[in-house]
Amino acid sequence: MKLLSLALALAIATPAFAQPNVRMESVPAPDQSAAIALYPDQPVVAAGQDEQWSHMQVTIGTNAMDNIMVRNVVRPTITPYLPDPAKATGAAVIVAPGGAFMSLSMTGEGSDVARWLADHGIAAFVLKYRLNATPRNDKAFLGAMGARFADAAKPGAVRTIEEPRATQDALKALAIVRSRAATWGIDPARIGMIGFSAGAMTTLNATLEGKGEQRPAFIGYIYGPMTQVAVPADAPPMFNAIAMDDGLFKGQGFALVEGWRKAGRPVELHAYERGDHGFGAGKPGTTTMGLMPQFFAWMEARGLLTKRP
């Protein structure tokens, strides 16, 4: 396995941000036979221009992440993780991984989360959304990723980091799950989203840009930017979680949460003492390990897990 580092780019751009060490190795694409294309009529992508998969081991600050990731996604999909019918609640969650709109953390912020939800009676769908194009060479990609994370840590810069197609894909995924709700035993009124980092931004954008039933019925917003947005009068309930030592967003305060509260919309905030950025479903040794049980308890308290005819 080849050692590649993006520490230098980050050290130059933002000394306050922890400098990661990265091991990255290209791997074959996993079995995606269960994946559902969001746009089945999309033209076939030419060889050498389609998505790239890698095994990536990253240490950022106090976090050590071991993930299968994908980049240069141009054909978006959702992959279902369905619960045992005997314990299915009828609720569903679309899971949006993060990766700065340059890659997607498909295990730690995708399939791991989806399997947990399915094990607890919630139908889950991992969203592989379209991304910013990045260099196909691994070393060049890591340099570009380092510059992106450095930009994200600068005050006021994060809102310039975007991928409008990701929002389109999130809204399309919601529409597909609603259209097949009866097939999957899902209540179309209880289809929400949970997103991590850039996936949290995608979840929020789907909430802000979707109209009425287009938007998710509830959202989990996990270590996304906390800057203020204009909150719709009918914004869905929000579960918000972040670590107080988050290397990207710890200095932003909680304006996003305050906006939800001032709009009179339901919001719950979990601000963990430690966990840094990218703790996924939970970092051992910290209270972030409570993330998924707390999200489940929040859904339960809101009546989202009550079985209905």
Helices and strands as residue ranges (DSSP letters): E 3-4, H 7-13, E 21-26, E 36-37, E 52-60, E 63-71, E 77-81, E 92-96, E 104-105, I 107-111, H 112-119, E 123-128, H 138-152, G 158-160, H 164-179, H 181-184, G 188-190, E 191-196, H 198-209, G 212-214, E 219-222, E 238-243, H 255-262, E 267-272, G 287-290, H 291-301
